[in-house]
Amino acid sequence: MIKIEKMTKMYGMRAVVKNISFEVQKGEILGFLGPNGAGKTTTMRIITGYFPPTDGEAFVAGYSVIEQPLEVKKRVGYVPENPAMYTDMRVNDYLRFIGAVKGLPKPRIGERLEKTVGQCALESVYTRRIGELSKGYRQRVALGQALINDPPVLVLDEPTSGLDPKQIHEIRELIKSMAGERTIILSTHILPEVSMTCGKVVIINEGEIIAVDSTDNLGHKFTESHRIELKAAGNPSKITDMLKKIDGVKGVDGGAGAAVSAAGFTIEVEKDKDIRAEVARRIVEGGFDLLELRYKSMSLEDVFLRLVTEEEGER
């Protein structure tokens, strides 16, 4: 649905995006991650037809952003980080106006308005002026203007920025509900949001793509070990010594100074080794009480920080 091929964008003599390539399949939600100034917003503006790349190509639904920008714009809904809206207009009038601007036939505007208002849960503010709305409802209106013409592609730049936890959850659930129905690129600084919403991640740093994979695979691919978190009752020193002797254990933290009744341990384990059953067996056979045992993989935040730090160290 979206295809980026060796795309570069120059601002004067400075390359903001450098020869990047990636694809987003139909119905997929892609998390687009990177530190400030990495090139995320520039890439999204090219995809939406805001301006062309300096070199390379971008396609949306088979249409070139260079050769057929109007066809691209018909198929993309865009929510920038700080959406500009006519705050003196009422929600229903504004969405009707945007539908007309986007070329919807008059008979279809009413149908799409009803569907969009329901999808974005705007019924309670339908006739209120946008300037009177809370930040959360304004963000819903911004999503509504992106959805009003029923585009197959959505590009969302920090869609939950400035929202409270309840509003973040509501917007996140709305985005997740569109999985499979629309192709979505989601840029955000909230890394757990990507884990909970997106199936695939692209990480960009200083204009270059440094990782592309599923959210499930990233942690496994870029770590040399994983961790087991353990809580057990018994002598902490004896438990630590016992755990260190298990094949595949690279290190054990915790337990020091803990009460005999409940000691917590973090076990670092060699990659691709699952020793949970062995740990549980040793704890029980050693006469200790096993209170908790859980596997902890490398988080998306861990992967992101590691990759960005490594890139900066190499430069």
Secondary structure, 3 states (H helix, E strand, C coil): CEEEEEEEEEECCEEEEEEEEEEECCCCEEEEECCCCCCHHHHHHHHCCCCCCCEEEEEECCEECCCCHHHHHHCEEEECCCCCCCCCCEHHHHHHHHHHHCCCCHHHHHHHHHHHHHHCCCHHHCCCEHHHCCHHHHHHHHHHHHHCCCCCEEEEECCCCCCCHHHHHHHHHHHHHCECCEEEEEECCCHHHHHHHCCEEEEEECCEEEEEEEHHHHHHHCCCEEEEEEEEECCHHHHHHHHHCCCCEEEEEECCCCCCCCEEEEEEEECCCCCHHHHHHHHHHCCCEEEEEEEECCCHHHHHHHHHHHHHHHC
